[in-house]
């Protein structure tokens, strides 16, 4: 499991493997989601996993938007910006 960093994000601990993604969708909309990979040892590993997953047409990421589960399908994503542990939500 990821280590706990100082601070909290919406009433839950922020882990070292938590990153915020600003996602622009193929349809023109955008949204900010949080992706957490407890198995990752560093933010660089998480970012590499996100990029690798979304580079595959069949790639899928389970993320959260506030208290909601959001599933990102690579085919619907055209741009991803990364903000390590910095809450944009």
Secondary structure, 3 states (H helix, E strand, C coil): CCCEEEEEECCEEEECCEEEEEEEECCCCEEEEEEECCCCCCHHHHHHHHHHHHHCCCCEEEEEECCEEEEEEHHHEEEEEEEECCCCC
